[in-house]
Amino acid sequence: VAQGEYQAVEPILEDLETLIVTLTPPPPDLEPEPEPEPSKNTNEITVHELDLDQIPEEIFELIETDEPYGDYVDPDPHNPSTMPDVNVFSSQEVDDLPTAVLPMQLISLVDAGDTDRGGHRQHNEDFFGIATSVESHRNNHGKTIKAQGIYVVCDGMGGHAAGEVASQMAVKSLLEHFQAIMVERFPDANDIAEGIALANQQIYDVNQSNASSGSGRMGTTLVMMTVKDTHVAIAHVGDSRIYRVSRKGGLEQMTVDHEVGQQAIQHGLEPEIAYARPDAYQLTQALGPHNNSYIQPDIHFFEVEEDCLMFLCSDGISDNDFVEEHWQEMLLPYISSSKDVDRGLRKLMEAANEYNGHDNLTGVLVRLKVRPQIPMDVW
């Protein structure tokens, strides 16, 4: 090849995986070709600043009630005149949008609690407690709230004179403990473990002072949740449960029962074999019968990233897969603000009593609704 000339080999084959181009170096006096100007990207996104005073408060109210705002028309991204001044979507459409860009803020926190002794029990050994504080704030940009809540469900055991006392003692102790802490901060894992240990110790001390033994020792299961704005912590001891229901995630069981069958599964047994044993439903831990060295609560934290329901319940409701079989008609609709959670919980309790009814039933239903936290200067 003569100096200053290029030689290129470019075989044109459909299945060729590698393109080889061999060039001789240019002569020293050859000026390099100027780099081409970068092409303009017609798909670039332009961010427009927006005065939030333009956003009517009714928009946020309609989003919260799952109603569409006006006649939504899919805009043409290449024609700015068709782009809306404010992105308005129904609550379902908002659920389908990415939420990682903006943090979420709480716009609604409502709850309900109910208990029933069931159709075959003479006494109710379940007990629940709710303590909430909600501040509502409104301005030109809409409504926000500052809220916190403590929710506890306990299922007592040891007979009427014992189980009923144990469940009440645990609820009272836990509410007092977390109300004091949440004046200053959201509880961490140590705070939660300490509160559960205090409740256990109180019941254990009573058992010891009464010289109770065996089945005469009172005790209780525990399932609890603390909420501060979009921060949530849950903990449990025993077989009472917490479920979460959302449009994206559906039904999620947030707790794993502390019982012999589940323990066997965690050790590698198949569920069918684990629950074939006669002691499969025997609790592996509960508050009261033993000292704190035997108590290992499961504690979890998460952020609320979409509208959801949190459902705390005793096994009188969750037995025989009642929740798994009926959540779509008895829980899912109550994510909507137009639905009354008190009425929904009563209907669920009635249905669970007919479906199960062999035990006391207790449920606490909490609805949390959120929206993206909008900066004050830009949309």
N, C-alpha and C positions, 0 to 999 in steps of 0.2 A: 504494500500500500504506500503510495507516494505521500511525503510529508505534507501536512496541511489539509489533507483530504480525510473525510470520514468514511468509515466502513460500518455498515449496520446489517445485522442479520435478524430478521423478524419472521420466523416461520408462522404461517397462519394455519393452525390446527385447532379444532374444537376442544380436544382433550389435553392440549398443552398446559401444564401446570406452572411453568416458569418461562418468563420472557427475558432473553439475554440480549443486551445491547452493548456492543463493544465500540468504544470511541478512541481515536487517537487524540492525544492532547493538542489543543489549539496552538498555533505559533505564537511566539511572544508578542508580536505586534497586533494580534487579533483582539479587538475590543470585545469583552463579554456582552452578550445580549442583555438588554435591560429586563429586569423582572417585570412580568405583567402586573398591572394594577389589580388588586383583589376585587373580585366581583361583588357587587352589592347583594346582600342576602335579603331577598324580598320577604322572608319569613321571620325577620327580626321582630321582637315584641317591643312595643312602645308602652312605657308605663306613664300613665296620666295621673297627675295629682288631682285629688278630688276633695272639695270642701264637704265634710260630713254633714254640715247643716242642710245639704241638699237631700239627705236621705230621710224620708218621713218615718216617724216611729212606727207607723202601721206596717211597714215592711217587715220589721223584726217580729212584730206580733203575728203577722201572717205566716212567717217562717216557723215560728214556735208552734202554731196551730196546724201545721202541715198543709196549708191552703196555698195554691199558686197565686202569684200577684199579677193580675191582668192577663193579657194574651201574650205569652212568651213566644218570640220568633227567633229562630236560630240565626245569629248574625253572620254576615259575610266578613271574614277577617281581612279581606283585601279591599273592603270598602268601609272606611271609618264612619261614614254617615249612617251605616246600619248598626254600629255598635251601641249598646245601651249606655246611658250615663252611669247606671248602677247595675252591677250584676245581681239579679234577683232570681232565686231558684226556689222550688219547693223543698221541703225538708228532705225528701227522698233524693233529690238531685244533689243537694249539699252533701249527703252521705257518700255519694259516688265521687266527689271531688277529692284531690289530695289534701290532707290536713297537716302535712309536715311543715309547711311554710310558716304558718301562723300558729301561735299557741292558742289553746281553747280557753274560753271563759264561761263560767257557770251563769245561766240565765234563769234557771228554775230548779228548786229542790222541794219536793213534796213527798209525804210518807203516810203510811197507814199501818196499824197493828191490830191484830185480833187473836183471840184464843178461844178454844172450846174443849170441854172435857171429853167429847166424843160420845158415840152411841152406846158404848159398852163399859164405860168407867164411871165410878161413883164420885170420884174426886179429880180435880185438875192439878197435876204436879208440875205442869209447865208454867213458865213465867217469862214475861218480856218487859223490856224497858226502852223508852225513846226519849232522848233529850236533844233538842235542836235549837238553833239560833239563826235567824235569817234577817239580814238587813237589805232593804231594797233601795236602789239608787236610780234616779231618772234624770236625764239631761237631754240636750239637743241631739245627742248621738244614740238615744234609746235607753233601755233598761238593763241594768246589771245588778247582781246581788253579791253580797258577802255572806256566806253561809257555812255552818258547821253542824255536824250531827253525830250522835253516838247511838248505836242500835245494838241491842243485846237480846238474844233468845236462849233460854236455858230449859232443859228437859230434866226434871228431877227424878230421882230414883230412891227406893228404900221404903216405899209405902207412904200413905197420906201424911202421917205425922212427921215424916223425915224428908221425902222428896220435895214436897211443897216448900218446906223450910229451906232446904239447900238451894233450890232454884231462886227463891226470893233473896236469900243472902248474897248469892253470886251477882245477881243483877244490881242490887243496891251497892255493893262494894265496887263493882266495875264502873258504874255511872259516876259515883263520887270521885273515883281515881282519875278518870279521863276528863271530867268537867274541870277539875283543878289544873290539870296539865294543859288543856286546850285554851285556857285563858292566855297563855303565853306562847304556845307553839303547837305544831302538829306532832303527835306522838311518834317516836321512832320505835324500832324493834325492842330496844331495852325497856322503854316505857310500857309497851304492851306486855312483854313477858313479866315485868314487875307487877303490873295490875292483875294479871291472871294468877300469879303466885300468891298475892295478897288474898284474893278471893278463895283460892284453894286452902290456904293456911287457916282462914277463919272457919271454914266448914270442918277441916281436919281437927282443929282444936276442940270443936263441939263434940265431934265423935270421940275424941280421946277423953274428954271430961265426963261423957256419958258412959264410958267404958263399953262402947258399942263394938261389936265384932261381926264379921261375916256379912250376911245380907242385912243385918240391922244397922250397918253403917250407911248413913245417908250420903248422897252424892248427886252430881248433876253434870250433864253435858253443857257445852258452851259454844255458841257461835256469835261473833260480834263484828261490827264494822264501825270505823270512824271516818268521817268525811270532813274535809275543809276545802271549800271551793272545788277545784278539780282533783284534789289529792284524796286518795282512798287507801285505807289499810283494813285488812280483814284478818281474823284469827279464829281458830276453833280448837276445841278439845272434845273428843267423842264423835257421835254420828249425826249430830244436827248439821244442817247444810246451808251453804250460800250458793245461789245460782245468779248468773248474769244473763240478761236477755237484751239483745240489740238487733237492729235490722241487718247489719253486716254479719255479725258473728252468730246469730241465732241464739240457741240455748247453750250455755256453758256452765258446767258444774265446777265451782271454784274451790271446793274443798274435797278432800279424800277421807272417807270415814275411818275413824280409829277403831277398828274391830278386827277380830281374828282373821276373817276371810280376806280382807284387804291386805293385812300384813302378810298372809301366805302368798298372795299374788305378787307383792313386792319382792318376795323371796324366790320368785320364779315359777310358782304353780299356775296352771291354767285356771281361769275363773270358775269353770265348771267343777273342777276338782276341789278348789279352795272353798267353794260354798256348798260342797256336798257334806262337809264335816259338820257334826251336830253343834259345835260351838262357834260356827262361822260368824254369827251375829253378836257374839259376846264382845263387849267393849274392852279395848286394850288400855285405855286411860279415861279418866273422868275426874272432875273436881271433887275433892272431899275424902274419898276412902284412904288415900295415901298421902305421905308428905311430898314436899315440892320436888324431891329428887326423882319422882316418878312422872312428873308433868313435863311434857315436851310439846307445847302448842305449835301448830303450824301458823306462820305469820307471813303475809304477802302484802306488797304495795303495788299500786298501779295508778295511772292517770286516766281520767275520763276523756276520751277522744271522740266520742259520739254519744248521742242520746241513748240512754239505756235504763233498764230496770235492774235493781238489786233485790233479790228475794231471799230472806233468811227464814228458815223453817225448822221445826222439829220433825222427827221421823214419822210422826202421825200423819203428816202430809206427804213426805217424800217416799214412804214405803210403797212397794209394788209398782215402782216407776210411774207414779201418778203425774209428777211434773213433766217427765219426759214424754208422756203420752198426751198431755193436755196443754202444754205451754203455748202452742200456736193460737188457740182460741181463748185461753184464760189469762195469758200474760202479754203476749206480743202486742195486741191492740192498745194496751195501756201505756205504751211509750208515747202515744199522742197526747198532747195537752188537753184535747177536748174530752178525754175520758177521765172519770172520777176514780182515783185509785182506791178510795175507801169502799166504794160500791164493788169495784173489781175484786178486791180482797175478800169481801163478804161472799161473793158468788163462788170464788175459788174454794173458800172454806166449806161452803155447803156441798160443793161437788166432791171435795176430798173426803168429807164425812160420809157421803154415800159410797164412795169408791173404797175407802179404807174403814174408818170408824171404829177400829179396834183399840185405838189409843187416843190420848190427848192430842189436840192439834193446835199449833201456834204458828203464825206467820207474820212477818214484817216486810212490807213492800215499800221500796224507795225508788222514786223516779228522779233521774238527773238529766237535765237538758243543757246542752252547751251550744256555743257558736264560736267562730273564729274571733280572736281578740284583735280588733281593728285599731291600728295606730292612729293617733290623733291627727297626724299631718297627711297621711296617704291612705288610700284604700288598700 
